[in-house]
Amino acid sequence: MPEGDGPSRLDAASVDAAIAQVLQAERNARDDVQRCAREAESLVEQAHERARQIARRAAHRSVRAQRWSAAMLQQRLAEIAAQQALIAPSTAQEDAPRQLQRAVDALAAQLTGGTP
């Protein structure tokens, strides 16, 4: 065997090994990128689900707050109505003599042709 063939065969084997390593590294990198993409997609879906859960809880809380506010409003309105019911008869009783006098004056004015 000539001396020139030995080193070139060694160099070709080294080049083939280097190419194989690069190709394997590319496959590994592609696999890693795909794995990362799947993980990222999973994280995004988890984030969307968490956002949906938060939105549902917020909507439920909002409805509860609205119901509570409506109940409090109804309660306050009922209290005001009860107070008005207590006040109205006494006010009517106080105004009754004046109203009666005005009605009598108006009737007398009509009957006599005068002005009340």
C-alpha positions as CSV (number, residue, x, y, z in Angstrom):
1,M,0.0,0.0,0.0
2,P,1.3,3.4,-0.9
3,E,1.9,5.9,1.9
4,G,-0.5,8.4,0.4
5,D,-3.5,6.2,0.7
6,G,-3.3,5.8,4.5
7,P,-3.9,9.4,5.6
8,S,-6.6,10.1,3.1
9,R,-8.6,7.0,4.2
10,L,-8.2,8.2,7.8
11,D,-9.3,11.7,6.8
12,A,-12.4,10.3,4.9
13,A,-13.4,8.2,7.9
14,S,-13.0,11.3,10.2
15,V,-15.1,13.3,7.8
16,D,-17.8,10.6,7.7
17,A,-17.8,10.4,11.4
18,A,-18.0,14.2,11.7
19,I,-20.9,14.3,9.2
20,A,-22.7,11.6,11.1
21,Q,-22.3,13.6,14.3
22,V,-23.6,16.7,12.7
23,L,-26.6,14.9,11.3
24,Q,-27.3,13.3,14.7
25,A,-27.0,16.7,16.3
26,E,-29.5,18.1,13.8
27,R,-32.0,15.2,14.5
28,N,-31.5,15.8,18.3
29,A,-32.1,19.5,17.9
30,R,-35.2,19.0,15.7
31,D,-36.6,16.5,18.3
32,D,-35.8,19.1,21.1
33,V,-37.5,21.9,19.1
34,Q,-40.6,19.7,18.5
35,R,-40.7,18.7,22.2
36,C,-40.4,22.4,23.2
37,A,-43.2,23.3,20.8
38,R,-45.5,20.6,22.3
39,E,-44.6,21.8,25.8
40,A,-45.3,25.4,24.8
41,E,-48.6,24.4,23.3
42,S,-49.6,22.5,26.4
43,L,-48.6,25.6,28.6
44,V,-50.7,27.9,26.4
45,E,-53.7,25.5,26.6
46,Q,-53.3,25.4,30.4
47,A,-53.2,29.2,30.5
48,H,-56.3,29.4,28.4
49,E,-58.1,26.9,30.7
50,R,-57.0,28.9,33.7
51,A,-58.3,32.1,32.1
52,R,-61.6,30.4,31.4
53,Q,-61.8,29.2,35.1
54,I,-61.1,32.7,36.3
55,A,-63.7,34.2,34.0
56,R,-66.3,31.7,35.2
57,R,-65.5,32.5,38.8
58,A,-65.6,36.2,38.1
59,A,-69.0,35.9,36.4
60,H,-70.4,33.8,39.3
61,R,-69.1,36.4,41.8
62,S,-70.6,39.2,39.8
63,V,-74.0,37.5,39.7
64,R,-73.8,36.9,43.5
65,A,-72.9,40.6,44.1
66,Q,-75.7,41.7,41.9
67,R,-78.2,39.5,43.7
68,W,-76.9,40.7,47.0
69,S,-77.2,44.3,45.9
70,A,-80.8,43.7,44.6
71,A,-81.7,42.0,47.9
72,M,-80.3,44.9,50.0
73,L,-82.1,47.4,47.8
74,Q,-85.4,45.5,48.2
75,Q,-84.9,45.4,51.9
76,R,-84.1,49.1,52.1
77,L,-87.2,49.9,49.9
78,A,-89.3,47.8,52.2
79,E,-88.0,49.6,55.2
80,I,-88.7,53.0,53.6
81,A,-92.2,51.8,52.6
82,A,-92.9,50.7,56.2
83,Q,-91.7,54.1,57.5
84,Q,-93.9,55.9,55.0
85,A,-96.8,53.8,56.1
86,L,-96.2,54.9,59.7
87,I,-95.7,58.6,58.7
88,A,-98.5,58.9,56.1
89,P,-101.5,58.4,58.5
90,S,-100.2,60.8,61.0
91,T,-99.6,63.5,58.3
92,A,-103.0,62.9,56.9
93,Q,-104.6,63.3,60.3
94,E,-102.7,66.5,60.9
95,D,-103.7,67.9,57.4
96,A,-107.3,66.7,57.6
97,P,-108.7,69.8,59.4
98,R,-107.0,72.1,56.9
99,Q,-108.1,70.1,53.9
100,L,-111.6,69.9,55.3
101,Q,-111.7,73.7,55.8
102,R,-110.4,74.3,52.2
103,A,-113.1,71.9,50.8
104,V,-115.8,73.8,52.8
105,D,-114.5,77.2,51.6
106,A,-114.4,76.0,48.0
107,L,-118.0,74.6,48.3
108,A,-119.2,77.8,49.9
109,A,-117.5,79.9,47.2
110,Q,-119.2,77.8,44.5
111,L,-122.6,78.1,46.2
112,T,-122.3,81.8,46.8
113,G,-120.5,82.7,43.6
114,G,-117.5,84.1,45.6
115,T,-113.8,83.2,45.4
116,P,-112.4,80.7,47.8
